Amino acid sequence: MTVLVTGSAGLIGSEAVLFFESLGCKVHGVDNNARQVFFGVDGDTSWNLERLHRETKNFENHTVDIRNSTKIEDLIRRLKPDHVIHCAAQPAHDYARQHPDVDFSVNVEGTINLLEACRKHAPVANFIFCSSSKVYGSVNSLPFKELATRYELDDDCRLPGVSSQGINEDFPISGGDGRGIYGSGKAAADLLVQEYGRTYGMRTVCLRGNCMTGPAHSPAELHGFLAYLALCLREGRTYNILGFKGKQVRDIIHSSDFVKAVSMICMSPPEPGTVYNLGGGRKNSVSIREASDLLENITGKQLQTTYQDEPRHGDHRIYITDTTRFRKDYPGWEIGWSIEEICQDLVNVRSRFPWR
């Protein structure tokens, strides 16, 4: 069985490489370390690619830009993969706002290059797209309440796409101020992935993830807030809190839990064009303030912070993933990493990867 992983040196991509290679699959990666271009030295993923080469026997990486349609088609024509796990992306709001053309070319054109190549040369492959919760445009219009350390959805909120567990797949992706350039590009790619499934019968799935993290992250100030918090504590850096009093809330999912879900989809694909929200859920929800306290308690260090009242453009005040649809279709899946265990894992990253 052949698996192609884009963004193979990134957080989810590298987790997928190790998982599928451990099953005896021949795994091919596509990664050109674009994260370093987007975020500088903090975003450099070359250390992780070197780790993959050390720890695997059946993995080959291809330094190809997904924007290069000719090379992507060439690769998929040769490999004819059974599974394509598309993790490569430009992942940050602020970078997208400053470089909308780059964001579009990576997130939209890169995705359609992969879809077209698969349609022509691997039409029965499972195509799993790592989409984003940022496709939802009206999250900040939801009624909310302010608590001591976090914001929370109002108890009386009974709008379509909102449950007691959080945001589900019926929430609208149109309108609102919570999507921005980045979320709009991911929404465009998401819709294309769905439509290729429905129009051509390809086995496409969109996983709208929210705040994936883990020790294989190369966190930067613009992306990967929880891992970057841990990095700031480890190295004595100052963490800049942008808006919402540091009470903005996300649910956190460990990369291994995310890839377990991916593997279940590969083994038992749903209807073409299916969409799932996938995150840590309510139990793994945390605000910046709460995450800082957790990490401070683990490390015994105090985080140095600054505060800017203006939030990032497109940032959500509160987002918690309702994973009911996925858990119904895949009842064997569950969250294995609690928020406390995730924080401990991020603190211990140097003991696991001492060369970083």
WOVENKA-V908462 format. One record per backbone hydrogen bond with DSSP energy under -1.0 kcal/mol. NH is the residue of the N-H (numbers start at 0). CO is the residue of the C=O. E is the energy in kcal/mol with one decimal. If there is no record, write none. Layout:
# WOVENKA-V908462
nh->{NH | NH}
co->{CO | CO}
e->{E | E}
This chain:
# WOVENKA-V908462
nh->{2 | 3 | 4 | 5 | 6 | 9 | 13 | 14 | 15 | 16 | 17 | 18 | 19 | 20 | 21 | 23 | 24 | 25 | 26 | 27 | 28 | 29 | 30 | 35 | 37 | 38 | 39 | 42 | 43 | 48 | 49 | 50 | 51 | 52 | 53 | 54 | 55 | 59 | 61 | 63 | 67 | 68 | 71 | 72 | 73 | 74 | 75 | 76 | 77 | 78 | 79 | 81 | 82 | 83 | 84 | 85 | 86 | 86 | 95 | 96 | 97 | 98 | 102 | 103 | 104 | 105 | 106 | 107 | 108 | 109 | 111 | 112 | 113 | 114 | 115 | 116 | 117 | 118 | 119 | 120 | 121 | 124 | 125 | 126 | 127 | 128 | 129 | 130 | 130 | 132 | 134 | 135 | 140 | 141 | 144 | 146 | 150 | 151 | 153 | 156 | 161 | 162 | 165 | 166 | 167 | 170 | 177 | 182 | 183 | 184 | 185 | 186 | 187 | 188 | 189 | 190 | 191 | 192 | 193 | 194 | 195 | 196 | 197 | 198 | 199 | 200 | 201 | 203 | 204 | 205 | 206 | 207 | 208 | 212 | 216 | 219 | 222 | 227 | 228 | 229 | 230 | 231 | 232 | 233 | 234 | 236 | 238 | 240 | 242 | 245 | 246 | 248 | 249 | 251 | 252 | 254 | 257 | 258 | 259 | 260 | 261 | 262 | 263 | 264 | 265 | 266 | 267 | 272 | 273 | 273 | 275 | 277 | 283 | 284 | 285 | 287 | 288 | 290 | 291 | 292 | 293 | 294 | 295 | 296 | 297 | 298 | 299 | 305 | 307 | 314 | 318 | 321 | 326 | 327 | 328 | 329 | 332 | 341 | 342 | 343 | 344 | 345 | 346 | 347 | 351 | 352 | 355}
co->{25 | 82 | 27 | 84 | 29 | 6 | 9 | 10 | 11 | 12 | 13 | 14 | 15 | 16 | 17 | 20 | 19 | 0 | 57 | 2 | 59 | 4 | 61 | 32 | 33 | 34 | 35 | 39 | 40 | 44 | 45 | 46 | 47 | 48 | 49 | 50 | 51 | 26 | 28 | 61 | 64 | 66 | 67 | 68 | 69 | 70 | 71 | 72 | 73 | 74 | 75 | 1 | 1 | 125 | 3 | 127 | 5 | 84 | 91 | 92 | 93 | 94 | 98 | 99 | 100 | 101 | 102 | 103 | 103 | 104 | 107 | 108 | 109 | 110 | 111 | 112 | 113 | 114 | 115 | 116 | 117 | 121 | 81 | 202 | 83 | 204 | 85 | 128 | 206 | 208 | 131 | 132 | 137 | 138 | 151 | 149 | 246 | 144 | 142 | 153 | 158 | 165 | 162 | 319 | 160 | 167 | 136 | 178 | 179 | 180 | 181 | 182 | 183 | 184 | 185 | 186 | 187 | 188 | 189 | 190 | 191 | 192 | 193 | 194 | 195 | 196 | 195 | 201 | 126 | 273 | 128 | 275 | 206 | 252 | 213 | 222 | 219 | 223 | 224 | 225 | 226 | 227 | 228 | 229 | 230 | 231 | 303 | 305 | 307 | 242 | 243 | 316 | 285 | 283 | 210 | 212 | 253 | 254 | 255 | 256 | 257 | 258 | 259 | 260 | 261 | 262 | 263 | 203 | 203 | 270 | 205 | 207 | 280 | 281 | 249 | 247 | 245 | 286 | 287 | 288 | 289 | 290 | 291 | 292 | 293 | 294 | 295 | 238 | 240 | 311 | 248 | 166 | 322 | 323 | 324 | 325 | 329 | 337 | 338 | 339 | 340 | 341 | 342 | 343 | 347 | 348 | 352}
e->{-2.5 | -2.9 | -2.8 | -2.2 | -2.9 | -1.8 | -2.2 | -1.4 | -2.4 | -2.4 | -2.2 | -2.1 | -2.6 | -2.2 | -1.7 | -1.6 | -1.9 | -2.5 | -3.0 | -3.1 | -2.8 | -2.3 | -1.6 | -1.1 | -2.3 | -2.6 | -2.2 | -1.2 | -1.2 | -1.8 | -2.3 | -1.8 | -2.2 | -2.0 | -1.8 | -2.3 | -1.0 | -2.1 | -2.6 | -2.3 | -2.3 | -1.2 | -2.3 | -2.6 | -2.3 | -2.3 | -2.4 | -2.4 | -1.8 | -2.6 | -2.4 | -2.3 | -1.5 | -3.5 | -3.0 | -2.9 | -1.1 | -1.0 | -1.9 | -2.3 | -1.8 | -2.3 | -2.5 | -2.3 | -2.3 | -2.5 | -2.6 | -2.3 | -1.9 | -1.3 | -2.4 | -2.2 | -1.6 | -2.4 | -2.7 | -2.1 | -2.2 | -2.8 | -2.0 | -2.4 | -2.3 | -1.7 | -2.2 | -2.9 | -3.1 | -3.0 | -2.5 | -1.5 | -1.3 | -2.1 | -1.4 | -1.6 | -1.5 | -1.6 | -3.0 | -3.0 | -1.8 | -2.4 | -2.5 | -1.9 | -1.9 | -2.8 | -1.1 | -3.2 | -2.7 | -1.8 | -2.1 | -1.8 | -1.8 | -2.2 | -2.3 | -2.2 | -2.1 | -2.3 | -2.7 | -2.6 | -1.9 | -2.5 | -2.2 | -2.5 | -2.6 | -1.3 | -2.1 | -3.4 | -1.7 | -1.0 | -1.2 | -2.0 | -2.3 | -2.5 | -2.8 | -3.2 | -1.6 | -2.0 | -1.7 | -2.5 | -1.2 | -2.5 | -2.4 | -2.1 | -2.1 | -2.7 | -2.1 | -2.5 | -2.4 | -1.7 | -3.1 | -2.9 | -3.2 | -1.8 | -2.5 | -1.8 | -2.3 | -2.2 | -1.8 | -2.3 | -1.9 | -2.3 | -1.7 | -1.4 | -1.8 | -2.6 | -1.8 | -1.8 | -2.2 | -2.0 | -1.8 | -1.7 | -1.0 | -1.4 | -2.7 | -1.8 | -1.1 | -1.8 | -2.9 | -1.1 | -2.2 | -2.8 | -2.5 | -2.1 | -2.3 | -2.5 | -2.5 | -2.4 | -1.8 | -2.5 | -2.6 | -1.9 | -2.6 | -2.0 | -2.0 | -2.6 | -2.5 | -2.1 | -1.9 | -2.5 | -2.2 | -2.4 | -2.1 | -2.1 | -2.3 | -2.1 | -2.0 | -1.9 | -1.2 | -2.7 | -1.9}
